[in-house]
Amino acid sequence: MLNVETIRKVRKAHFVDGKGIRQIARDFNIARNTVREIIRSGKTDQKYQRSIQPRPKLGTFADLLSKLLKEDSAKPVRHRRSAQILFEQLQREGYEGGYDAIRRYVSAWKKSEDAAPSKAFIPLEFDPGEAFQFDWSYEQVELGGVPVEVKVAQFRLCHSRKPYCVAYTRESLEIVLDAHAPAFEVFGGVCRRGIYDNLKTVVTKVLMGKDRVFNRRFQNLASHYLFEPVACTPAADWEKGQVENQVSVVRSRFFVKRRRFANLEDLNEWLEAECRNHAATASHPERKDRTIDEVFAEEKGHLLSPPTSPFDGYQETVARVWTQLLVSFDRNRYSVNAMAVGKTVAVRSYADRLIRVLNNRVVGVHRRHLGRDKVIYDPWHYVAVLEQKPGALRNGAPFKRWDLPVPLHEVRGRLEGHADGDRQFVAILSVVRRYSLDAVAEACAQALLDKTVSSDVILAILSRQHDEPQPEPVHETVKLPRLTLQPIVDCHRYDLLLSGGPHGTA
C-alpha cells in the first residue's frame, strides 16, 4: 500500500512533468498497473480495509457477544459489563480465544450501526430568578492533620451561574436543610424553583413521570422559603447539567490538590471566598463580555425576598432515656437531665448540635459529635442523682475531667479529707441552679480566703449575699373561708391568759 507522499510524486510526474507511465514506473519502482490506477482514479490517498474480518476462535460466539452488548446498551453506564467481564463470561461458555479479540469486537460493535444511538440534548435557558440547582460532590481534604472525605453541598443559580458551596462530613436530611440557609443568605433571595436529584434524604418515593413524594421536613423547608422543589428524571443528569458542570469546575479549580485545614469552619470560610472570587473573575458562559457577578447583579432583583428568620433545620426522632441518663443517636450516646430518666424524649438533630425535648421542655443540649461509639456527658445532668448518691462523685464517669471554676476545684480538694466531704461538696453543687455558677465560685473563694471551708459556711455566705427567692403569692378562691375580723398582734392578751382572764380570739 502506497503512502500519500508517493502518490503525490506520481501525480506530479505525470500531470506536471509530462512523463509517461513506463518512465514513472521505472523511476519510482512501481508496477505500471499501479501507476495507471493512480493517474486514472484521481485519488490522492490509498487505504486498505478488509471486507471480511476472520475470527476463527470468536466466530461461533459472535452472536452471543452481540446479544450481551445489546442487553447492556439499555442499562445505565455504571451497570454495563466491561470487555473483561464479557471475556470471562464467554470463557465459561467454552470460548478458547484471547482477550484482545473480545476487546476489538466490543470496540467495533460500539461504533457500528447495531449499537445504541448517541443521546442528543436540547440546550436549556432559564429566566432571571426562575430556578437554582443543587447537588453533592465528594472531595478529599485534611482536617486537623487527618485525611477526610467531605461532602460539598453545591448550589448554582441557573440564569447567572452564581455558585455557592458549603462542606459537611455527612449528607443526611438535617445537613441538607442546614445548607440552604447560608446559600440563600449569600444569594440575597430565593428562586421560584429548586432542581434536585432523586436524593433519598429529599425524595421519599419516585412515582410516574415527574411526580414525587418529598420528605415532610423538606416540604417544610420549601414552604418556609416559598420555592417549588422539582426532582429530575432518574439517570437524566442533563436536567441539572449546570450544577453537574460546576462540580467538575470546583474539583479541578479548588481541590486539584489535597487542601489542609484546621477544622471544618476554616474549610467553609476558604470555600466561600473561592466561590466569590470565581464569580467575580469568570466570564458568563453565554455572555462572554460579562462576568458571573455582573449578570447576578441583574438577576438579584428577580429573586424572592428571603424570610426574616432562617428555617429551623432539624430532623426529629424519638429515643428512650436509659437508667444511666443516656440517649443513643447516630451510634453515639448523649446525657440528658435526670428528670427524663426512663421516659421517651424527642431528639432534634441539627448539623452541629443535638437538642432533647421532653413535653416541650429542653432536657439536654450537646454539640453534635460526628465520630462513632462515643459517650458525651454533661455532668450537671447528674447533680440531682448525686444528691441521692454522693459517693458516686469520686468514680462517676461524668465527673472525670469536669471543667469547674478554680475555687470549686480547690474546695473539693479541701473537703476530700473529711468523712462526709463528698456529701458537703454535692450540697454546694446542688445550689448552683439557684444562685448561678459564678456566685457559688465567689462564695467558695471567700471561704478559702477565710480558711473556713465547709458546705455550711459557703451556703451561709450565699444566703447573706443573695436574697432568698420569695414564694409566689397565694391566689384567693371562692372555696376558702374569709376572715371577718383581722387578727391584731397584742402581747397584753398573753398577760390576761396568765392571770386567768377570758380567752380572746381576736
C-alpha positions as CSV (number, residue, x, y, z in Angstrom):
1,M,0.0,0.0,0.0
2,L,1.4,3.3,-1.1
3,N,1.8,6.3,1.2
4,V,0.4,9.8,0.5
5,E,3.9,11.1,-0.4
6,T,4.5,8.5,-3.2
7,I,1.0,9.2,-4.7
8,R,1.7,12.9,-4.8
9,K,5.1,12.4,-6.6
10,V,3.5,10.1,-9.2
11,R,0.7,12.5,-10.0
12,K,3.1,15.4,-10.2
13,A,5.5,13.5,-12.5
14,H,2.6,12.7,-14.9
15,F,0.5,15.9,-14.9
16,V,3.2,18.5,-14.4
17,D,6.4,16.9,-15.8
18,G,4.6,15.1,-18.6
19,K,6.2,11.7,-18.0
20,G,4.7,8.5,-19.3
21,I,3.6,5.6,-17.3
22,R,6.6,3.4,-18.2
23,Q,9.1,6.1,-17.2
24,I,7.3,6.8,-13.9
25,A,7.2,3.0,-13.1
26,R,11.0,2.8,-13.7
27,D,11.7,6.0,-11.7
28,F,9.7,5.0,-8.6
29,N,10.0,1.2,-8.9
30,I,6.2,0.8,-9.0
31,A,4.2,-1.5,-11.2
32,R,2.7,0.1,-14.3
33,N,-0.8,-1.0,-13.3
34,T,-0.4,0.8,-10.0
35,V,0.7,4.0,-11.8
36,R,-2.1,3.7,-14.3
37,E,-4.7,3.3,-11.4
38,I,-3.3,6.4,-9.6
39,I,-3.5,8.6,-12.7
40,R,-6.9,7.4,-13.9
41,S,-8.7,7.3,-10.5
42,G,-7.8,10.7,-9.3
43,K,-7.3,9.5,-5.8
44,T,-4.8,11.3,-3.5
45,D,-4.8,8.7,-0.7
46,Q,-5.0,5.0,-0.5
47,K,-6.4,3.0,2.3
48,Y,-7.0,-0.7,2.7
49,Q,-9.9,-2.1,4.6
50,R,-10.8,-5.7,5.0
51,S,-14.2,-6.6,3.6
52,I,-14.4,-9.6,5.9
53,Q,-12.7,-9.9,9.3
54,P,-11.8,-13.5,10.0
55,R,-12.5,-14.6,13.6
56,P,-11.6,-18.3,13.8
57,K,-12.0,-18.5,17.6
58,L,-14.7,-15.9,18.2
59,G,-16.9,-16.8,15.2
60,T,-19.3,-19.2,16.9
61,F,-19.6,-16.8,19.9
62,A,-20.1,-13.5,18.0
63,D,-23.9,-13.8,18.1
64,L,-23.8,-14.4,21.9
65,L,-21.5,-11.5,22.4
66,S,-23.7,-9.2,20.3
67,K,-26.7,-10.2,22.3
68,L,-24.9,-9.4,25.6
69,L,-23.8,-6.0,24.2
70,K,-27.4,-5.2,23.2
71,E,-28.7,-6.0,26.6
72,D,-26.1,-3.7,28.2
73,S,-26.9,-0.8,25.9
74,A,-30.3,-0.4,27.5
75,K,-28.8,-0.2,31.0
76,P,-27.2,2.8,32.8
77,V,-23.5,3.1,32.0
78,R,-22.4,2.1,35.6
79,H,-24.3,-1.2,35.2
80,R,-22.8,-2.2,31.9
81,R,-20.3,-5.1,31.7
82,S,-16.7,-4.3,30.7
83,A,-14.9,-6.2,28.0
84,Q,-13.0,-8.2,30.7
85,I,-16.3,-9.3,32.3
86,L,-17.7,-10.3,28.9
87,F,-14.5,-12.2,28.1
88,E,-14.7,-14.2,31.4
89,Q,-18.4,-14.9,30.7
90,L,-17.7,-16.3,27.3
91,Q,-14.9,-18.4,28.7
92,R,-17.4,-20.1,30.9
93,E,-19.5,-20.8,27.8
94,G,-16.5,-22.5,26.2
95,Y,-14.6,-19.7,24.4
96,E,-10.9,-20.6,24.0
97,G,-9.7,-17.4,22.2
98,G,-7.8,-14.4,23.7
99,Y,-9.0,-11.2,25.3
100,D,-7.8,-8.9,22.5
101,A,-10.3,-10.4,20.1
102,I,-13.1,-9.7,22.5
103,R,-11.8,-6.1,23.1
104,R,-11.6,-5.4,19.4
105,Y,-15.1,-6.8,18.7
106,V,-16.6,-4.7,21.6
107,S,-14.9,-1.6,20.3
108,A,-16.1,-2.2,16.7
109,W,-19.6,-3.0,17.8
110,K,-19.9,0.2,19.8
111,K,-19.0,2.1,16.6
112,S,-21.3,0.1,14.3
113,E,-25.0,0.8,13.5
114,D,-26.1,-2.0,15.8
115,A,-25.0,0.0,18.9
116,A,-27.5,2.2,20.7
117,P,-27.6,5.7,19.1
118,S,-25.9,8.5,21.0
119,K,-28.1,10.7,23.1
120,A,-28.9,14.2,22.0
121,F,-29.7,17.1,24.3
122,I,-31.5,20.4,24.0
123,P,-29.9,23.5,25.4
124,L,-31.8,24.9,28.4
125,E,-32.4,28.6,29.1
126,F,-33.7,30.0,32.4
127,D,-35.2,33.4,33.2
128,P,-33.7,35.5,36.0
129,G,-34.8,34.2,39.4
130,E,-36.5,31.2,37.9
131,A,-34.5,28.2,39.3
132,F,-31.5,27.0,41.2
133,Q,-29.8,23.6,41.0
134,F,-28.5,21.5,43.9
135,D,-26.1,18.5,44.1
136,W,-23.4,16.9,46.2
137,S,-19.8,16.3,45.5
138,Y,-17.2,14.3,47.4
139,E,-13.7,15.8,47.9
140,Q,-10.6,14.7,49.8
141,V,-9.1,17.1,52.3
142,E,-7.2,17.1,55.6
143,L,-8.9,18.4,58.7
144,G,-6.6,18.7,61.7
145,G,-4.0,16.5,60.0
146,V,-6.4,13.7,59.4
147,P,-7.5,12.7,55.8
148,V,-11.2,13.2,55.5
149,E,-13.7,12.9,52.6
150,V,-16.0,15.9,52.9
151,K,-19.4,16.2,51.3
152,V,-19.8,19.5,49.5
153,A,-23.3,20.9,49.0
154,Q,-23.3,22.8,45.7
155,F,-25.9,25.4,44.7
156,R,-26.0,27.3,41.4
157,L,-28.4,29.9,40.1
158,C,-29.4,28.8,36.6
159,H,-29.6,32.2,35.0
160,S,-26.5,34.0,36.3
161,R,-24.5,30.8,37.2
162,K,-23.7,32.2,40.6
163,P,-22.1,29.4,42.7
164,Y,-22.2,28.6,46.4
165,C,-20.5,25.7,48.2
166,V,-20.5,24.5,51.8
167,A,-18.8,21.4,53.2
168,Y,-20.0,18.8,55.7
169,T,-18.9,15.4,56.9
170,R,-22.4,13.9,56.3
171,E,-25.2,14.3,53.8
172,S,-28.2,13.4,56.0
173,L,-31.5,15.2,55.9
174,E,-30.7,17.8,58.6
175,I,-27.5,18.6,56.7
176,V,-29.5,19.2,53.5
177,L,-31.8,21.5,55.5
178,D,-28.9,23.3,57.1
179,A,-27.1,24.0,53.8
180,H,-30.0,26.1,52.3
181,A,-29.9,28.9,54.9
182,P,-26.4,30.2,54.2
183,A,-26.9,29.7,50.4
184,F,-30.0,31.9,50.3
185,E,-28.3,34.4,52.6
186,V,-25.4,34.7,50.2
187,F,-27.7,35.0,47.2
188,G,-29.8,37.6,49.0
189,G,-33.0,35.8,47.9
190,V,-34.7,32.6,46.7
191,C,-35.5,31.3,43.2
192,R,-39.0,30.2,42.4
193,R,-37.9,26.6,41.7
194,G,-35.3,24.2,43.1
195,I,-34.0,21.4,40.9
196,Y,-32.7,18.3,42.7
197,D,-31.5,14.8,42.1
198,N,-33.6,12.0,43.5
199,L,-31.8,12.1,46.8
200,K,-33.0,9.6,49.4
201,T,-32.9,12.3,52.0
202,V,-35.2,14.5,49.9
203,V,-37.4,12.2,47.9
204,T,-39.4,9.6,49.8
205,K,-41.0,7.9,46.8
206,V,-40.5,8.2,43.0
207,L,-43.8,8.0,41.1
208,M,-44.7,8.0,37.4
209,G,-43.3,10.9,35.4
210,K,-42.3,13.9,37.4
211,D,-44.5,13.0,40.4
212,R,-42.5,12.6,43.7
213,V,-43.3,12.2,47.3
214,F,-41.0,14.6,49.1
215,N,-39.8,14.2,52.7
216,R,-42.1,16.1,55.2
217,R,-39.4,18.2,56.7
218,F,-38.0,19.1,53.3
219,Q,-41.5,20.2,52.3
220,N,-41.5,22.4,55.4
221,L,-38.2,23.9,54.1
222,A,-39.7,24.6,50.7
223,S,-42.8,26.1,52.3
224,H,-40.7,28.4,54.5
225,Y,-38.6,29.8,51.6
226,L,-41.6,29.6,49.1
227,F,-39.9,27.7,46.3
228,E,-41.2,24.7,44.4
229,P,-39.0,21.6,44.6
230,V,-38.5,19.6,41.4
231,A,-36.8,16.2,41.1
232,C,-35.0,15.2,37.9
233,T,-35.9,12.1,35.9
234,P,-33.8,9.1,37.1
235,A,-30.5,8.8,35.2
236,A,-31.1,12.1,33.4
237,D,-28.3,14.2,34.8
238,W,-28.6,16.6,31.9
239,E,-31.7,18.1,33.5
240,K,-29.4,19.7,36.1
241,G,-26.3,19.9,33.9
242,Q,-25.2,23.3,35.2
243,V,-24.5,22.1,38.7
244,E,-23.0,18.9,37.3
245,N,-20.6,21.1,35.4
246,Q,-20.0,23.2,38.5
247,V,-18.9,20.0,40.4
248,S,-16.2,19.4,37.8
249,V,-15.1,23.1,37.9
250,V,-14.9,23.1,41.7
251,R,-12.9,19.8,41.7
252,S,-10.5,20.9,39.1
253,R,-10.0,24.5,40.4
254,F,-10.4,24.3,44.2
255,F,-9.5,20.7,45.0
256,V,-6.9,19.9,42.4
257,K,-4.6,19.2,45.3
258,R,-5.4,18.0,48.8
259,R,-6.1,21.0,50.9
260,R,-5.3,21.2,54.6
261,F,-7.4,23.0,57.2
262,A,-7.6,23.1,61.0
263,N,-11.3,22.4,61.1
264,L,-14.5,22.4,59.0
265,E,-15.2,26.1,59.8
266,D,-11.9,27.1,58.2
267,L,-12.6,25.0,55.2
268,N,-16.0,26.6,54.7
269,E,-14.6,30.1,55.0
270,W,-12.0,29.3,52.3
271,L,-14.6,27.7,50.1
272,E,-17.0,30.6,50.3
273,A,-14.1,33.0,49.4
274,E,-13.1,30.9,46.4
275,C,-16.7,30.8,45.1
276,R,-16.8,34.6,45.5
277,N,-13.5,35.1,43.6
278,H,-14.6,32.7,40.9
279,A,-17.9,34.6,40.3
280,A,-16.1,37.9,40.2
281,T,-13.5,36.9,37.6
282,A,-15.0,34.1,35.5
283,S,-16.9,35.1,32.3
284,H,-20.5,34.1,31.9
285,P,-20.8,31.1,29.6
286,E,-23.3,32.8,27.3
287,R,-22.5,36.4,27.8
288,K,-18.7,36.3,27.3
289,D,-18.3,40.1,27.7
290,R,-19.7,40.0,31.3
291,T,-18.7,38.2,34.5
292,I,-20.9,36.0,36.5
293,D,-21.3,38.6,39.2
294,E,-22.4,41.3,36.7
295,V,-25.1,39.0,35.4
296,F,-26.0,38.1,39.0
297,A,-26.5,41.8,39.9
298,E,-29.3,41.9,37.4
299,E,-30.8,38.6,38.5
300,K,-30.8,39.5,42.2
301,G,-33.7,41.9,41.7
302,H,-35.9,39.0,40.4
303,L,-35.3,36.7,43.5
304,L,-38.0,36.2,46.1
305,S,-37.3,38.0,49.4
306,P,-35.9,35.6,52.0
307,P,-37.8,35.2,55.3
308,T,-36.8,37.3,58.3
309,S,-35.6,34.2,60.1
310,P,-33.8,31.1,58.7
311,F,-35.5,27.8,58.7
312,D,-35.2,25.7,61.9
313,G,-33.5,22.9,60.1
314,Y,-33.7,19.9,62.4
315,Q,-34.7,16.3,61.9
316,E,-36.7,14.9,64.8
317,T,-36.6,11.3,66.1
318,V,-37.7,9.7,69.4
319,A,-35.5,7.8,71.8
320,R,-35.8,6.2,75.2
321,V,-33.6,7.5,78.1
322,W,-31.6,4.8,79.8
323,T,-31.2,4.5,83.5
324,Q,-27.7,6.0,83.1
325,L,-29.4,9.1,81.7
326,L,-28.1,8.4,78.2
327,V,-29.8,8.6,74.8
328,S,-28.5,6.8,71.7
329,F,-28.2,8.7,68.5
330,D,-26.1,8.1,65.4
331,R,-24.0,5.4,67.1
332,N,-23.1,7.8,70.0
333,R,-24.6,8.3,73.4
334,Y,-25.5,11.7,75.0
335,S,-26.6,12.5,78.5
336,V,-29.9,14.2,79.5
337,N,-31.3,15.8,82.6
338,A,-32.2,13.4,85.4
339,M,-35.9,14.3,85.2
340,A,-36.2,12.4,81.9
341,V,-34.9,9.0,83.1
342,G,-36.9,6.1,81.8
343,K,-39.0,8.4,79.5
344,T,-39.2,8.9,75.8
345,V,-37.7,12.2,74.5
346,A,-37.7,13.9,71.1
347,V,-34.2,14.2,69.7
348,R,-33.9,17.2,67.4
349,S,-30.7,16.7,65.3
350,Y,-29.1,19.8,63.7
351,A,-26.0,19.9,61.6
352,D,-23.9,21.0,64.5
353,R,-25.9,20.2,67.7
354,L,-28.5,17.9,69.3
355,I,-31.4,19.1,71.5
356,R,-33.5,16.7,73.5
357,V,-37.0,17.7,74.4
358,L,-39.5,16.3,76.9
359,N,-43.0,17.7,77.0
360,N,-41.8,20.9,75.3
361,R,-39.1,21.3,77.8
362,V,-35.4,21.1,76.8
363,V,-33.7,18.4,78.9
364,G,-30.3,18.3,77.1
365,V,-28.2,20.3,74.6
366,H,-24.9,19.0,73.2
367,R,-22.6,19.8,70.3
368,R,-23.0,17.0,67.8
369,H,-20.2,14.5,67.7
370,L,-19.6,13.1,64.2
371,G,-17.5,10.2,65.3
372,R,-18.6,6.8,66.3
373,D,-19.2,4.9,69.6
374,K,-18.5,7.9,71.9
375,V,-20.2,8.8,75.2
376,I,-20.7,12.6,75.7
377,Y,-21.6,13.7,79.2
378,D,-22.8,16.9,80.8
379,P,-22.0,16.5,84.5
380,W,-24.7,18.9,85.5
381,H,-27.3,16.5,84.3
382,Y,-26.3,14.1,87.1
383,V,-26.3,16.6,90.1
384,A,-29.9,15.5,91.1
385,V,-28.7,11.9,91.2
386,L,-25.6,12.9,93.2
387,E,-27.9,14.3,95.9
388,Q,-29.2,10.8,96.5
389,K,-25.8,9.0,95.9
390,P,-23.0,11.4,96.8
391,G,-20.5,8.6,96.9
392,A,-20.6,8.4,93.1
393,L,-18.7,11.7,92.9
394,R,-15.3,10.0,93.2
395,N,-15.6,7.5,90.4
396,G,-18.5,8.7,88.4
397,A,-17.6,8.7,84.7
398,P,-19.4,12.1,84.0
399,F,-17.3,13.8,86.7
400,K,-13.9,12.8,85.3
401,R,-12.2,15.9,83.8
402,W,-15.0,18.1,84.9
403,D,-14.2,21.7,83.9
404,L,-15.2,23.6,87.1
405,P,-14.0,27.0,88.2
406,V,-10.7,27.0,90.2
407,P,-12.3,27.9,93.6
408,L,-14.6,24.9,93.3
409,H,-11.7,22.6,92.5
410,E,-9.8,23.8,95.5
411,V,-12.8,23.4,97.8
412,R,-13.3,19.9,96.5
413,G,-9.7,19.1,97.3
414,R,-10.0,20.5,100.8
415,L,-13.2,18.5,101.5
416,E,-11.7,15.2,100.3
417,G,-10.0,14.7,103.7
418,H,-13.4,14.9,105.6
419,A,-15.5,11.8,106.2
420,D,-18.5,13.5,104.7
421,G,-16.5,15.5,102.1
422,D,-18.4,14.2,99.1
423,R,-21.8,15.0,100.7
424,Q,-20.7,18.5,101.5
425,F,-19.4,19.2,98.0
426,V,-22.6,17.8,96.5
427,A,-24.6,20.2,98.7
428,I,-22.6,23.0,97.3
429,L,-23.2,21.8,93.7
430,S,-26.9,21.5,94.3
431,V,-27.3,25.3,94.9
432,V,-25.7,26.2,91.6
433,R,-29.1,26.2,89.8
434,R,-30.4,28.6,92.4
435,Y,-27.5,31.1,92.7
436,S,-25.6,30.5,89.4
437,L,-22.1,29.0,89.0
438,D,-20.3,32.4,89.2
439,A,-22.0,33.2,92.5
440,V,-21.1,29.8,94.0
441,A,-17.5,30.2,92.8
442,E,-17.2,33.6,94.5
443,A,-18.6,32.1,97.8
444,C,-16.0,29.3,97.6
445,A,-13.3,31.8,97.0
446,Q,-14.4,33.8,100.1
447,A,-14.5,30.6,102.2
448,L,-11.0,29.7,101.0
449,L,-9.8,33.2,101.9
450,D,-11.3,33.0,105.4
451,K,-9.8,29.4,105.8
452,T,-13.3,28.1,106.8
453,V,-14.1,25.6,104.1
454,S,-17.3,23.7,104.6
455,S,-20.7,23.5,103.0
456,D,-22.4,25.2,105.8
457,V,-20.1,28.2,105.6
458,I,-20.4,28.5,101.8
459,L,-24.2,28.2,101.9
460,A,-24.3,30.9,104.7
461,I,-22.2,33.2,102.6
462,L,-24.5,32.7,99.6
463,S,-27.6,33.3,101.9
464,R,-26.1,36.6,103.2
465,Q,-25.1,37.9,99.7
466,H,-28.2,36.9,97.9
467,D,-31.9,37.5,98.7
468,E,-33.8,34.3,99.0
469,P,-36.4,33.9,96.3
470,Q,-39.8,34.9,97.6
471,P,-42.6,32.4,97.3
472,E,-45.4,33.0,94.8
473,P,-48.4,34.8,96.3
474,V,-51.4,32.6,97.1
475,H,-54.4,33.5,94.9
476,E,-57.7,33.7,96.7
477,T,-60.5,31.4,95.6
478,V,-64.2,31.3,96.5
479,K,-63.8,28.0,98.2
480,L,-61.6,29.3,101.0
481,P,-63.3,31.0,104.1
482,R,-62.6,34.7,104.5
483,L,-61.7,36.4,107.8
484,T,-64.3,38.9,109.0
485,L,-62.0,40.2,111.8
486,Q,-58.3,40.6,111.1
487,P,-56.0,39.4,113.9
488,I,-54.1,42.0,115.9
489,V,-50.7,41.5,117.5
490,D,-51.2,42.4,121.2
491,C,-48.9,40.9,123.8
492,H,-51.2,42.2,126.6
493,R,-53.5,39.3,125.7
494,Y,-51.0,36.7,127.0
495,D,-50.8,38.6,130.3
496,L,-54.6,38.2,130.6
497,L,-54.3,34.5,130.0
498,L,-51.6,34.1,132.7
499,S,-53.8,35.9,135.2
500,G,-56.8,33.7,134.4
501,G,-58.7,36.3,132.4
502,P,-61.0,35.4,129.5
503,H,-59.7,33.7,126.3
504,G,-59.6,36.0,123.3
505,T,-59.6,35.1,119.7
506,A,-59.1,38.4,118.1
